[in-house]
Amino acid sequence: MIVFTTFRTLNSEYEVCMSLQVSVIKSPLPPFKKGGDTSAIEEIHASYSEFKVRKVVKSIIDLAREGNKYFDEEKPWVVVKENPTEAEKTLFACAELLRVLSIVFYPVMPESMKRLRKMMSMDMEIQWDDVYKTPERIVIGEFEPLFKKIEDSEIERQVKMLFERKKNKE
């Protein structure tokens, strides 16, 4: 279940940020420095160091959820009509979170994070210390859904298939 939650959370954060960036702003996201609490990143790093992958994934999902919550609370799709600069700041903060997620999730999902970085016009060379280096600008390129949406019926079909295989082996 955690895998499906991960995909849904990351896809949600990614798709909404990207679609608003492309459809509303249509330019590189502006410089925006927002000092933040790095304790979540430090916790993720410590969990990796201790080979606690499940804890890593949970912490990353929690971080992505915080980004979703921030995005929903700031409502850049509404704010852009009255204050485009504030909407751009929100989009930059969300894109910055995606950049950070692309680094901290890379050891778990390298190919997906490479695709994310490519769509965000980022360097493919990933170093852990880059997580603390906020870029001046983030340029959004062509994008597509990061993960294929898996319908409940497909999940049920796959689970049934697994149970049948298990039953046949017994």
C-alpha positions in Angstrom: 0.0 0.0 0.0 2.8 2.4 0.7 4.1 2.2 -2.9 0.7 3.2 -4.3 0.5 6.1 -1.7 4.0 7.2 -2.7 3.2 7.3 -6.4 -0.2 9.1 -5.8 1.4 11.7 -3.5 4.4 12.4 -5.8 2.3 12.4 -8.9 -0.2 14.8 -7.3 2.5 17.3 -6.2 4.3 17.0 -9.5 1.3 17.3 -11.9 -0.4 20.2 -10.2 2.8 22.2 -9.9 3.8 21.5 -13.5 0.4 22.1 -15.0 0.0 25.5 -13.2 3.5 26.5 -14.1 3.0 25.8 -17.8 -0.6 27.0 -18.1 -0.5 30.1 -15.9 3.0 31.5 -15.6 4.6 30.4 -18.8 8.1 31.5 -17.8 10.9 30.2 -15.6 10.0 30.2 -12.0 11.5 33.3 -10.4 14.2 33.4 -7.8 12.8 32.8 -4.3 14.7 32.0 -1.2 12.7 30.6 1.7 14.7 29.4 4.6 13.3 26.2 5.8 13.6 23.6 8.4 16.0 20.9 7.2 15.2 18.4 10.0 13.1 16.2 7.6 16.1 16.0 5.2 18.5 15.2 8.0 16.1 12.5 9.3 15.9 11.0 5.8 19.7 11.0 5.5 20.1 9.4 8.9 17.6 6.7 8.0 19.5 6.0 4.7 22.7 5.7 6.7 21.0 3.1 9.0 19.5 1.2 6.0 16.0 1.9 7.2 14.4 2.1 3.8 10.8 1.8 5.0 11.4 4.8 7.3 13.0 6.7 4.5 10.0 6.2 2.2 7.6 7.2 5.0 9.6 10.3 5.7 9.7 11.3 2.0 5.9 10.7 1.7 5.3 12.9 4.7 7.5 15.6 3.1 5.6 15.4 -0.1 2.3 15.5 1.8 3.5 18.7 3.5 4.1 20.1 0.0 0.6 19.2 -1.1 -0.8 20.8 2.0 1.2 24.0 1.4 0.1 24.1 -2.2 -3.6 23.6 -1.3 -3.4 26.3 1.5 -1.7 28.8 -0.7 -4.1 28.3 -3.7 -1.8 29.7 -6.4 -4.5 29.1 -9.1 -6.7 31.7 -7.2 -3.9 34.0 -6.1 -2.5 34.3 -9.6 -5.5 36.4 -10.7 -4.8 39.1 -8.0 -1.1 38.7 -7.2 1.0 36.8 -9.8 4.2 37.4 -7.8 2.8 35.5 -4.8 1.6 32.7 -7.0 5.0 32.4 -8.6 6.6 32.2 -5.1 4.3 29.4 -4.2 5.0 27.5 -7.5 8.7 28.0 -6.9 8.5 26.6 -3.4 6.6 23.6 -4.7 9.0 23.1 -7.6 11.9 23.4 -5.1 10.3 20.6 -3.0 10.1 18.5 -6.1 13.8 19.1 -6.8 14.6 18.0 -3.2 12.4 15.0 -3.6 14.2 14.1 -6.8 17.4 13.9 -4.7 16.2 12.1 -1.6 14.1 9.6 -3.5 16.8 8.8 -6.1 18.2 5.8 -4.2 14.8 4.2 -4.0 13.4 5.2 -7.4 16.3 6.2 -9.6 14.7 6.0 -13.0 11.6 7.9 -12.0 13.6 10.6 -10.3 15.8 11.0 -13.4 12.6 11.5 -15.5 11.4 14.1 -13.0 14.7 15.9 -13.2 14.7 15.8 -17.0 11.2 17.3 -17.1 12.4 20.0 -14.7 15.5 20.8 -16.9 17.9 19.7 -14.1 21.3 18.2 -14.2 21.2 14.4 -14.1 24.3 14.3 -11.9 22.8 13.9 -8.4 24.8 14.6 -5.2 23.2 14.5 -1.8 24.6 17.9 -0.8 22.7 19.5 -3.7 19.6 19.1 -1.5 20.7 22.2 0.4 21.5 24.3 -2.7 18.4 26.1 -3.9 18.8 27.2 -7.5 18.2 30.7 -8.6 15.6 29.5 -11.2 13.8 26.4 -12.1 12.8 25.9 -15.7 10.0 23.6 -16.4 10.3 21.7 -19.7 7.9 19.4 -21.4 6.2 17.2 -18.9 4.1 14.1 -18.7 2.6 12.1 -15.8 5.5 10.8 -13.7 3.6 7.6 -12.9 0.9 5.7 -14.7 -2.4 5.9 -12.7 -3.3 2.5 -11.5 -7.0 2.0 -11.2 -8.5 0.0 -8.3 -9.7 -2.7 -10.7 -6.1 -3.2 -11.9 -4.8 -3.5 -8.3 -7.5 -6.0 -7.5 -6.6 -8.0 -10.6 -2.9 -8.1 -9.6 -3.6 -9.1 -6.0 -6.0 -11.9 -7.2 -3.3 -13.1 -9.6 -0.7 -13.1 -6.8 -3.0 -15.2 -4.5 -3.7 -17.6 -7.4 0.1 -18.1 -8.0 0.7 -18.6 -4.3 -2.2 -21.1 -4.1 -0.8 -23.0 -7.2 2.6 -23.3 -5.6 1.2 -24.8 -2.4 
